[in-house]
Amino acid sequence: MGTNPMMGPNPFKLGVFSENADGGLTLTTVPERWRAGWADIVAVAQMADRAGLEFILPIARWKGYGGETDARGHSYETLTHGAGLAALTQRIAIFSTVHVPLVHPVFAAKAMATIDHIAGGRAGLNIVCGWNQPEFDMFGVTQVSDRYAQGLEWHEIFSRLLTSDAPFDFAGKYFTCKGVEGAPGMAGGGLPVTMSAAFSPPGRDFAVRTSDFMLTTLHEIDSGARDIADIATRAAAADRRLGVFATAHVVVRESQAEAEDYYERYAVELADHAAVDNHMRMKKEMANSYDPQAFELYRKRFAGGTGTYPLIGTPEKIVEEMARMHRVGFAGTTLSFVNFREELPFFIDRVLPLMVRAGLRLA
């Protein structure tokens, strides 16, 4: 049984983010936009696996954002997606993203254990307490006022099922379960490597109590140091340590001008403006995962990568930016592209060797 690569030795870890959904993180109408066909997803996952990237992280979407493309309207459910990719890869960690109000913890634990046995110990959980009420309306579910309290109950049941030797009952505010059991558990015992996304103080506290890693958005790299310090303080108070990942969208080209021109083309000139408006409106109303200033300052970032940080430029420029992330304390970053299959090979061939030279990756 191998060690989950999320716990591996690379100083700055990398993961492919959102390849299970059409458009990925982009809201653009360019003809080469990602369509998320299964054969393409498998090719990207295997490419990332061979290159030694640490993880695949899907987004859990049930409804598109409208506009010309209805971005994310086509997406694969993440537990099934995880089982499929687990069987088709060798080394890379395979995460599943689970919405607390929609997926019962007993089912989630059994599904996660199944994926982990298929993967030989490489399964990971991305736990999301929810925000998108129109999606939940499809299930007839209304979100509770304290999503993180509900999430903590969910995580307690999930964790106890995977680590308990005997059946147990649970009676909480949000869940009532009797005689809970669920062999076989994780392939190596214990709990899966877990991450969650958060920006707000309650979200950070939830991550500290439930997760090994946290995803966060950032305006500028240097300002991320304050966020990491705050998260470290919260974790230390709970006698825990929490790795923090940045989230990024990538355009890497031979020249800086070529990269910036393409970014302008897909994220401004050919942005799906109606989808961008819908997405930003919904995030403002229902989510606490972004600094409010981001909506006004970075519309281009929302079209380009759902508000994630832009890594735009030459291979050398991209590595300089990631080195800055590493210096301020980030454990790594997620990566998304306009078209994963077309663009990831250049990143692997040109960026990864420079990261080795910079001390960000091992040879």
N, C-alpha and C positions, 0 to 999 in steps of 0.2 A: 504494500500500500504506500503510494507516494505522498509527499507533502503537498498540500494545496499550494499552487504557485503564488497565491496572494501572500504567502508567508515566506517566499523565496528571497534570494540574496540581492537582487537588483536594487540599487539605491533609489531609482526612480521608475516606478511601475507604469505600465501602459495597458489600456483596455479599449476594445472596440465597443462603441456605445450606440444603440438604437438601430442596428442594421435589420431588426425584425419588422420594421415599419416602413411603409413607403414614404419617401422624402427624407428618411432618417430624422435628423433634427432640423432640416432646412424647410423653409416655406417659400418655395421658388417654382417658377414655371419653366425653367430651362429644360430643353428636350432630353438632356442626359440625366435628369434627376433620378434618384434611386427609386426603383420600382419594387424592391423587396421580393423578388421571385425566390422560391426555395433553393433552386440550383445555385443562384448567385450568393445567397446567404451561406450555403455550405462551402462554396469556394472561398469566400472571405474568411469564414471561421477556420478553415484548414490552412489558409495562407497565414493568418495570424498565429495559429498553433505552430506551424513550422518555423516561423520567425522568432518564436519565444516570447511573444506578448503574454501578459499575465492573465487577461480575462476577456470574456464576452459578456456584455451587460445589455439586455433588452429593455425596452420601455413597455409598460403595460397600458395599452390604449384599446378602447372599445368603440370609439366614435371619432370621426374626422373633424377637422376644423373648418370645413366649408371652403369658400372661395373657389377659385378656378380648379384647383387640384384636389380639394378635400383631403389635404395632407393628413396622414395617419389613419385615414379611413380603411386602408388595407393594412392589416398587421397580423402577426401570429401570436397566439396566446403563449405566455412565456414559460409555463411549466412543461407543456408539450414540446415547445421549441427547445427547451433545455434538454429534455430526454433525447430528442433527435440528434442534437449537436454533441451530446455526451457520447453517443455511440459512434460518431464520425470523426472524433478528434482524439488526441493522445495525451497532451500535457496541459493545455490551457484550462483555466477555471471557467466554469459555465454557470453563470448566475441566472436565477429566475426572479422576476419582479412581481411581488404579490401585494394586492390591495387588501388591507385589513378588513374593511367592511364587506368585501365581496367573496373572499376565500376563507372558509372556516379553518381555524388553526389545526384541527385534527386532520382534515384533508391535506392541508399544506405540509404538515410534518410527514405524512405517509408519502406524498408526492416527492418531497425533497429527498427523503431517504432512498426512494426508488431511483431518482436521477443520480444520487451519489454512488449507488452500487453499480449502475451502468458506467459511470465515469471513473470508477476506481478511486473515489475520494476527492473529486474535483468540483463538487457542486457548491454553489453559493446562493445565499438568499439576499435579495434587496427588498426590504420591508417598507411599504408606503402606507401611511395612515389615511391618505385620500385628500382630494380637493375638488375633483371635477364632478359636480352634482349632475349635469346632464348625462354623463356616462352612467352614474349610479341610478338615474331614473330608468334606464333600460332594465335594471334588475328589481325595480320597485323598492330601492333602498334610499333612505334619507340619512345623511351624515349626522352624527351626534355633535353636540357643541364642543365636547372635549375629546378630540380625535386621538390625542396622545394617551389619555387614560384608557381609552378603548384599546389602543395599540399595546399598552403594557399588559393588559389582561390577555390579549391575543398571544403575545410573546411568552407569557408565563405558561399558558397551556401548551403551546408549541414546544417550548424548551423542556417542560416536564415530561411530555410524551416521549421525546427523543432520549431522555436521560434517566427515566424512572424504570425501576425493575418490577414495579407492581402497579396494577390499575389504581386510578385515583379519581376522586370527584372534584369538581370545581364549581363554586357558586360565587359569581361576581355581579357587578352591575350590568355588564354587557354580554356576558357569556355564562351559561349554565350547562355543565357537562357531567355525565355520570359514567363511572366505570371506564375511564379513558385508558386505552392501551394501544400499542401499534408497532409491534416488531416488524421489520428487523432493526430499525434505527439506522443511523448513519454508518457508512462502511467502516470507518475507523473509530466509531463511538463518538460521544459528545455531540456538539452542535455544529451546524455548517458555518463557514465563514460568512459573516453577515455585514451588510452595509445599509445605510439609509441616507437619504438626501435631506438637508436641513439648512435653513438660514436663520430662522427666528430662535430666540433663547429657549422656548419650550421644545422646539424641534431638536436643538442641540442637546438638551438634557435627555430627551428620549433616545437619541443616538448613543449617548454615553452609557445609558442603562441597558441597551439592547445590542449594540453593534461593535464590530471590530474596526470598521472604516466608515467615514462619512464623506459624502459628496457635497460640495458647496459651489455656489456661483461666486464670481468675484468681478469687481469693476476693473481694478488694476492689480498687477501681481504684487507690488510692494504693500498695498493695503491688505492683502491676504494675511500678512504676518500678524495683524491685530486679531483677525478672526481665529487663526490657529492658536494664538496665545490664549484667547478666551476659551476655546474648546479644550485646550490642555489644562487650564485651571479647573474647568468643570469636571473633566475626567479625573484629575488628581484628587479632587474632593470625594470622588466615589472610589478611589483607589484603583483606577483603571487607566489605560492608555488607549488612545484612539487615533488611528492614522487618518489623515485628511487628504482627499483627492480633489483636485480641480476638475472642472468640466470644460471641454474645449471643442471648437470646430476648426478644421484645418484646411488651408489651401497652401500647398507647397509646390513651388515651380522653380525653374532654373534661375529666373530673375525676379527681383522684388517687384518690378513694374508689372510683369506678367501675372504674378499672384494677386496684386492689388487690383489690376484691371478685371480679372476674373471674379474677384470678390464683389466688386462694384456691379458687375454684370448680373450675377445671379442673386445677390442680396439687395440690390436697389433697383436697377433697370428692369429686371425680370422677376422681381419678388412677387409672390402671390399676396397682394396687398390686402385683399379682403380676409384671407386666412390669417395674416399677421394681426389685423385689427381684432378679429374674433379671439385669437389666442391671447393677446395682451389684455383684452377686456376681461376674459375669464380669469386670467391669472391675478389681475388686480382685485377682482371681486371675491375670489375663492381660495387663493393660495397665499402662503406666507414664506415662500421659498426664494423670494427676490427682495433686494433692497428696493423700496418704492421709487428711488431716483432712477433706477435702471430703465424703467418704462419710458421715461422722458429722454434720457440721454442716449439710449442704445437701441433704437428701433432697428437699425441695420443688423445688430447682433441677434435680434429675435428672428428676423428673416433668414439670417445666415446660419443660425444654430440655436434657436430657442433660448436666447439670452445667455448662452455660454460664452467663454472667453475666446476671442479670435486669435488663432495662431496662423498668421498670414505672412508668407514670404519664401525666401530661399531655404534650402536645408540648413544652412549655417544660421540663419535668423531664427528658425524654429527651435534649433538646439539652444541658442542663446536664451530664448524665452523660457524654455523648459529648465535650463540651468538656474535661471532666476527663481522659478517656482520652487525648485529644490532647495535653494539657499534660504528662502523664507520659511521653509518647513513642510511643503507639500510632499506627500508620499508618492505622488504620481498624478497622472491625468487621464481622463477619458479622451477618446478621439472619435470624431465623426467627420464625414466627408459628403460632398454633393453626390458622388457615386463611389461607393466603397470599393467595388471590384476594379474600377479603372484607376483609382488614386492610391489605394493602399500599397500596391507594389512599389511605386516610386518612393513612398515614405519608408518602406522597409529597406529598399536598396540604397537610398541616399541619406536618410536621417539616422537610422539605427547605428551605422558605423561611426558617425560623428558623435553620437551619444556615448558610445564606448570610449572614444578618445577623450571626451569631456568628463569621464568618470561617472556618468549617469547610469550606464549599463555595464554588465560584465561581458567580456569577450566570449 
